[in-house]
Amino acid sequence: MVPSQTPASTICSVGMSSTPKLTPTEHFNKVAEKYEATTGGATRELAHHAISSIAALEPLTSESKIHEFITD
């Protein structure tokens, strides 16, 4: 018996035609929704906390001193 010789392009296209093409923005939003659901909103809470902390910082000036933390 000779196995059926189906072109790879035919095999690859099966099932793909039923999936609607997403724009890059739609794809990003879909992935972001899944990520948000997976993390339980923790990333959003962390972002809000970080932004509010940054907003409370004083701006750097020529008088500012930056301390280096060295850990061994």
FENQUI-V774850 format. One record per helix or strand of 3 or more residues. SS is the DSSP state (hx for helix, st for strand). FROM is the first residue (numbers start at 1). TO is the last residue. If there is no record, write none. Layout:
BEGIN
ss & from & to
SS & FROM & TO
SS & FROM & TO
END
This chain:
BEGIN
ss & from & to
hx & 8 & 13
hx & 24 & 39
hx & 42 & 55
END
